[in-house]
């Protein structure tokens, strides 16, 4: 029996059983749109007066389940650490300068480059805005961090690998990632040190809808943004180095 | 309409699983896992949807307006970001396997040598 047939024979009962379990489960829960879960709907009512934040999602991420989010940031950190350890361990025999000389740019048109660079600026501003004020409105550190990293990577796509490589400095980005994930923990520990529970707010909750409100949330939000932006940027640096800087005799 | 979003989520999960079982390529396998994970976003958001509900953001909106469940939204939010980096780790492992064995077909990655 060929391997394909064996795979098909394994897949069929697994998919059948899982599909049946899904249908069984789905017919047992509320219909789409009839959600009556007390917890989430209660939070919709109490978060705004309790936490002084018009956006309910971000206080849940950083306040209600703040310790959980800290764990998630460590997943992020560990995954990036693993990727970096795997990809950087391959020694390069040839000098980096020689390899850089051989890289070919995807974009050759000057007009396209100008538009691309303008878009980098635009994306960067949008990303920073999502970080800075997004926790009050749709947005926040996670989303803004990804957009900021995307803007930085756009520089590679729009201009050239050479220009990008000079700017995408691994040594400069590495400490930022530690700062992001460590900053989150420090905010939690600072609360402990001042006799409060872990991650309890250190500052007053402030006026709802202003930049400096919701207690420690702006700081946690910023730490998360730095962590997420640095993590995604580091991943792009590592993979693009693998892609563009290949030894001549490489397999 | 009552069950359709849930069934969609289940279907996305199953086609991802089918792809993972029959995969002949580690990169394809990583993408199949991403597809499977995407089904959880759809499932979470569908479960928390309230008919006629507004986004759970009360900026310029009267408090007490009917809104959807914010908890599943915050779960989805962190889920997406973490999944990206975990996929990157899997792809780095695939790259490593390719450097080691000159292939990304799981069938040809036989035998452990340390």
Interface residues (C-beta under 8 A of the other chain):
Chain A: X3 X4 X7 X8 X10 X11 X14 X15 X18 X19 X22 X23 X26 X27 X29 X31 X32 X33 X34 X35 X37 X39 X40 X41 X43 X44 X45 X47 X48 X49 X54 X55 X56 X57 X58 X60 X61 X65 X69 X72 X75 X76 X79 X80 X82 X83 X86 X87 X90 X136 X137 X138 X140 X142 X143 X145 X146 X209 X228 X231 X232 X235 X238 X239 X242 X251
Chain B: X1 X2 X3 X4 X5 X6 X7 X10 X13 X14 X17 X18 X21 X22 X46 X47 X48 X49 X50 X51 X52 X55 X56 X57 X58 X59 X63 X64 X67 X68 X69 X70 X71 X72 X73 X74 X77 X78 X80 X81 X82 X84 X85 X86 X88 X89 X91 X92 X93 X95 X96 X99 X102 X107
